[in-house]
Structure formats: C-alpha cells, structure tokens
Amino acid sequence: MRDGMHRHQISRELTVCRDVIKPSSLPIQTNPRDQIRPIRSPALPAAITDSIAMAAETDHHRRVDHVVLFPFMAQGHFAPFRCLAALVRRCRPDARVTVVATVDAAESIHAHLDHDAVAVHVLPFSPVGASQRLIDLFLASESLRPAFHQFIAGLRRSDPRAYVHVVADMFLAWTADVARGDPGVTHSVLLTTGGYGSALYFSLWNSVPLVPDDAECFQLPSFPDIRVHRSQLTDHLATADGGDEWSTFIHRQIAAFSRADALLVNTAEKLEPKGLSMLRQSLNNVQVFPVGPLLRAASSSSPQETTSRSPILVWLDKQPPGSVLYVSFGSLYTISASQATELAMGLQKSGHKFVWVVQPAADVNGSESPSSGLPDGFAERMEVAGRGLVVQCWAPQVEILAHPATGAFLTHCGWNSAQESLAAGVPMVGWPLSAEQFYNAKLLVEEMGVCVELARSTAAAVTRDEVLKAVDRVLGETSGVRDVMRRKAAEMKEAIDAARDSDDEYSSLGVTRRFLDAMARTSSVMGTTISGTSGEAQGRPGWPKRGMKPNPLNTEELIAVQELKI
C-alpha cells in the first residue's frame, strides 16, 4: 500500500459533482498563441543569438528563479514530485521551490518535504457530489485554472526579474496555457510513469476508436512491431470513440505535451532505453529529460532498532533470505473479493511465506474491498503458523522490498511500485489492474525479463492453482525461472543505483541539472529578445522549438498574448 495512512484524502478528492462540473462547462480555453496568426520575419543573425545566450548565462547567475511543481491529487503522483523537489534543491540550492496542492493533498505532501527548503501553496478546491469516477476528478481539476493563474501572476509581479519554471503533472495539461501567456514563465510536463508505459498508453489513446483483429489484438500505427491484447485495455479505452469524455480529456493532455518546453520522465536512460526512444519518436519536437528514478531511498535503521520499526519488518527479520512474497496492489486500486479468495487459497497452497497488504476500502473503480473475500480465519491461521501476515494498515513498502527476506513482489505494476522493486533487485509477479499498468507489466515481462504475469484487471478469472504456479516460478528452489529473474532484476538494480548515486550526465542529478540549465536559457533568451535586443522574437534561439507552437511571434504579438485573459 502506498502511503496508506493518507488514503482517506483520495476519497475526499474523488467526491466530485458530475452535474455541476461537466466537460462542456469547464473553463477550457484554447492556447492564446494559437489564436494569433504569426507574422513571419527573418531569423536572428547568429552573432545576435550568441550575444543573447551569453547575456542570458550572465544574467542567470544574478537571479534567483522560482520552480513551481504541481502534482495531480493522488498518492502515486505526490511521491515523484516530492523526489523531484529534492533534486531541484540539490541542483539549485538558491532557487525557490514551491509545490502547489489542493487543501486535502497539502497535508500529505507537506509531511514528506524539507519545510525550510520547499514551500507548499494551497489552491482552493471544493467540488461537491458523490461520484467515485476517476474521470470526474480529472475534469474537476480543471476548475483550479483561475487560482493557479492568479498564483503564477502574483509570483511574476512580486519579482519580475525572477523567471518561473512550472513543472506540471501529465494530467494537468491546462497549466500550459497559463504559462504560455508570459515569456518569463516556462512550462514542462512530468510523466510520473515510465517511458515505455507512457508511449504505449498515449499512442493507444491517439488511435481510438480501436479496432481489434481476429485474435483480439491491436497494432499501433506508431509502433507496428508491438501488439496489445484486448485484456490489456481498460474498459473506457476499449470503448472510446474519440468523442467521449475520456478521449477528449486525454487528447488535451497529449496536445499539451507537444506544446511544452520540455518533457520530464520518471525513469532513467539506462533503465529504459527502448521506452525513451519510443517516447522521443512520438514527440520529436520536445526535449525529453529522464530525471528518474524518482524514488525514496530505504531508511537505514538497523534490525536492532525494533522499538521504532514496523512489526512487518520485525517479522521479516525472522525469515530466511529471499523466502517471502510481498503482496500489494497500491493505494488506488484493488482486486475483487472473489479474486482475493483465490489468491488467499493459492498462497496457502503454495507453502511459501508472504506479507499481504490488504486495502480496507473500495478503490476508485468502485470495487469492493478484498478483505471481504478472505476465507474465515485465514489471516489468523497464517500468522499463528508463521506462514504469513495479512495487514490492513500502512506498510513501509520501500523497506519491505529492500529487506533481505523479501524474494518477490506480487504487484499491480504501478510504475512507482515497479521501480521500487527493481531498485531492490526483487523480481515480480504482475497483476495489472488499470491505466498504463498493463504496459508496465508488458515491459517487465517481455523487455526486462523480471516479471511473471499472473492476471489482468479485476475481471480476470484467477484460480488458486494459477496463483500457486506463478509464486512457485519466482520463489521455488527448483524453478529455473527464479535464478534468471533474480539475475536480471540485479542488473536493473545496478542501472537504478547508477542513476541515483552518481553525478554523471545520465544520473538523476545530472539530467535535472541539464533541465534547469535549459529552462534558464529558454527564459533568459526569450526575455532578452522581447526586451528589445532585436525587436522581434524568433522562437527561442539555442533551444529546440516547442512542438506544434506557431513560431515565430514578433514583439507586438507577444504583448497581445500577455494581455489575453486566461
């Protein structure tokens, strides 16, 4: 369970009003610059661009810029942004860093930040109603636009010399239009998912309606060598026609990616070379920065410090190395009660030890709690026999995965969980439930070779014998698969360690530093150009043009853009 102690916050945020906030009534506006026909002018001479860039570099050392991070309101999105905030502070100790959050999200975010180094700005958000649909929360989040615009405008007024660099969540595309009205503000998007999963997920949405072949598979125009089965689609993706509320929302996000100054990805270059190549192929006009893995490191408390350690870790201390299966389906989704019954009986039948974190409440798709499917007395029998733990509380997942006793992880293949498992060198049993989790599982199984896929979605008819077989493959001593998967998982761990611990060009620190340098140059060059160096703006010299942006705009047009109301 990811940060389960704060899971009640998700439920409050999901309480949105479908009747009050509808896609057609949301304050969605087209890009201000797209409303203006650009006047073509000659390109700036190289000497002028060089002098602008040099002035930009000099000016950058005199300013204290402001980095604004805006995560979507869900636990799986908070964690990467918290790690990114820490990276920014390491790269730019003098920069101001602010995380933007709604009232309910602010508590969870603030609890894990360095209060002296990172501020939290709270936006009012009071949707009403009783809908539990995730799409309603996505759509309701667009009502935050006026408050966010006012916040950014206030930052610019308070210190006009300091440039503002907005890094927004991939599901908050409307922030792009707020940033584009001011040349002193850059806008980037953070994909909290990986490269491979994101490339497939958004490519599928770009291809709706999806038409399967006789084998119930789909071939993607962007990636003709990859096939996706119907069981790897959520229902709203499988039934999308391009005009439904899911399609129109996701298409707005994809359009924002191509208009961004940069795309940040929660992965590492050496961890996902193929996935990042696919992503760059899809967005060939946008610079991609793999700043990940955006992960929290395991705490360094010793086994002797049992007074402050989780009872789960204390129990793991007593188990043989590599003997325990850790089971968790994340903080937003869970399996059905009938599936939980079969999983419980399969675990019991397997004879392997386990720790199972059970969600105590319904997930965002309205599935009932799996605890209602546990056989009577199952948890008690397993604990008394020393076979396993069934817990319905927050669990220290990073520390559990890093524990020597943990030998495998049965997971929903959410990207945070997948990376945490790889960071510990732990193979996986995959049971993806929604969104890009199906494509993360595909990556882990087919490309990395570190996962055995057990089932897909909450509709899968899973049997206890299938559970037993999958668990035996990753934990059984006679399984030839186990040792191969552990070796490959160890290789992935090395790639993650290199990205987290080094300071070379491919490390999280090195890539984040390059990103911040690029955004500083982008703002400085644009600002210097507008202030009168040439009298007209030709995009952003020394930096790739933003994809799909009308380019160039002259000074008169840029002033007109600034005067448009967002």
Secondary structure by P-SEA (a helix, b strand, c coil): ccccccaaaaaaaacccccccccccccccccccccbbbbbbccccaaaaaaaaaaaaaaaaacbbbbbbbbcccaaaaaaaaaaaaaaaaacccbbbbbbbcccaaaaaaaccccccbbbbbbbbbbbcccccaaaaaaaaacaaaaaaaaaaaaaaacccbbbbbbbccccccaaaaaaacccbbbbbbccccaaaaaaaaaaaaacccccccccbbbbccccccccccccccccccccccccaaaaaaaaaaaaaaaccbbbbcccccccaaaaaaaaaacccbbbbcccccccccccccccccccccaaaaaaaacccccbbbbbccccccccaaaaaaaaaaaaaacccbbbbbbcccccccccccccccccaaaaaaaaaccccccccccaaaaaaaccccccccccccaaaaaaaaaabbbbbccccccaaaaaaaaacccccccccccccccccccaaaaaaaaaaacccccaaaaaaaaaaaaaaaaaaaaccccccccaaaaaaaaaaaaaaaaaaaaaaaacccccccccccccccccccccccaaaaaaaaaccc
